[in-house]
Each structure stands twice: as structure tokens, then as C-alpha cells.
Amino acid sequence: MTKTHVEYPTDIGLLFDAIRKIIVLTARLHDEYDLSEWRQHQFNIKQIKRSLRQTQLKKRHQRSSDERIKQQHIGAAHQDYLYQS
């Protein structure tokens, strides 16, 4: 038996995958029809991924003894990520 690392999907991870795929498919359509308005698709993916990583780090490294404050900070990080997406 081979051991493998399994990553379980999270809501923000699934959102990133969906947005990334939408951007890639839109860029392909623009290339196919010779439309030049959509050249920054790779930059857009990098920006969204950066926002995803910041949200994940804020959730992982939240060190508040008050659970209510901790949840507010995590919620704010998720709101920022959703706004950027």
C-alpha cells in the first residue's frame, strides 16, 4: 500500500478552483476569437491565489483567547477573499 497525501476540499479552496478555471476558459475563448481585451489572466489568477493564501494563514495563525474575536477576524478575512474573487 502506498501512502499519499490527501487534501480535503474547503469552501475557499473550491471557490479558488472554480474562479481559476473560469479565468482560464475565458482567456482561451478570447484567444480563439482574437479578442485582445483580456491579456492579464495569469496576473488575475496570481492575485486571487495570493488572497486565498492570506486568508488561509489568517485562519491558521489566529491567536486570540476570545473565541468571538477570533471568529470575527476569520470572517473578515473570508469576506475580503470573497470580495476579491
N, C-alpha and C positions, 0 to 999 in steps of 0.2 A: 504494500500500500504506500502511495506517495502522499506526503504531506503538502498541502497547498494553503496559501493564504487566501482566505475568503473575506471580501469586503461586503458588508451588508449595506444595502441601499438606504440612504437617508433622504429626507424630503429635499434638503438643499442640494444634495448630490444629484438626485434625479432631475431637479429643476435645471442644474447646470448642464447635464447631458442633453436635455431637451432643447435648451437655448443654443447650445453649441451646434447641435445637429440642424436646427433651423437656420442658423447663420451660414453653415457650410452649404446647405442645399440652396439657400438664396443666392450665395456667391456663385454657385455652379450655374444657376439659371441666368444670372447676369452675364456670366462669361459666354454661355451658349447663345444668348441673344445680343451679344456685343454691346451691352449697356455699361457705361463707364462710371456710373454714379456710386457704385458700391465696391470701392477698392480696399477699404480698410477692414475687411472681415477678420483677418488674423489679429489685428490690434484689438478689435472688439472682443474676440474670444479671450485674449490675454487679460483684458480689463475685468471681464466677468469672472475669470478664474482667480484673479488677484482678490476680488471682492469675496469670492467663496472661501478662499484660504483665510482671509482676515476674520470672517465670520466663524469658521471652524476654530481658529486659535482663540478667539474671544470666549467661545463656549468652553473650550478645554482648560483655559488658564484663569477662569473667573475665580477669584479668591475672596469671597465675601462671606462673613459668618451669617449674615441675614439673608435667608433664602428668598425673600421678596425682592430685595435689591438685586440679588444675583439674577433672578428671572427677568427683571426689568432690563438689565444690561444685555442679557442674551436676546431678549425680544427686540431691543433696539438694534442690535447687530443684524438680526434676521430681517428687520424692516429695511435697513439700509441695503442689504443684499437684494431684497425683492425690488426695491426702488431702482437699483442699478440694472437689474435684469430686465 
